[in-house]
């Protein structure tokens, strides 16, 4: 029997999450895993509402509509920015709804991975052995996380980025598209690694680094 699911966020990232859900349902041997009830968003743009309409999924209203959902409903935070995702996660905790773990069928996550609620893994992402994730970590298309890494809560690894083995990413870290973090390095909480950067030394918390080498 499928479980009800509400996606939070009508933007492009949220609609990409819907694509993961549909791919999971299409490949499930025992029938659909998820029944998408709709999207919630407190400030959706008219453009995104029209794009959502084309996907034939209802817009339910603001996040207050979560209080009206049936028992057993799951959430998926379709929000790309780690800081915004963290803030929304804290605010929605009042509804006590569990967060879905969504892994695209074309992604690879080794069986010994350990994760909190809300992990979302997009198509083409690769996760190898002994990787630990916090809450609401997002691994975007064709990203890679190598062996023995630790990723804190609300981390985003953007498309085509690679995190080498034995790295530690603090809470709320953003690894930009196409960036590389070399092995055994630490990226502090709230730091941002710019697109295409190559991190060759530890990154302090809360800073933005870019370039090759990143600084």
Buried (B, 14 or more C-beta within 10 A) or exposed (E): EEEBBBBBBBBEBBBBBBEBBBBBBEEEEEEBBBBBBBBBBEEBEEEBEEBBEEEEBEBBBEBEBBEEBEEEBBBBBBBBBBBEBBEBBEEBEEBEBEBBBBBBEBBEBEEEBEBBBBBBBBBBBBBBEBBBBBBBBBBBBBBBBBBBBBBBBBBBBBBBBBBBBBBBBBBBBBBBBBBBBBEEBBBBBBBBBBBBBBBEEEBEBEEBBBEEEBE
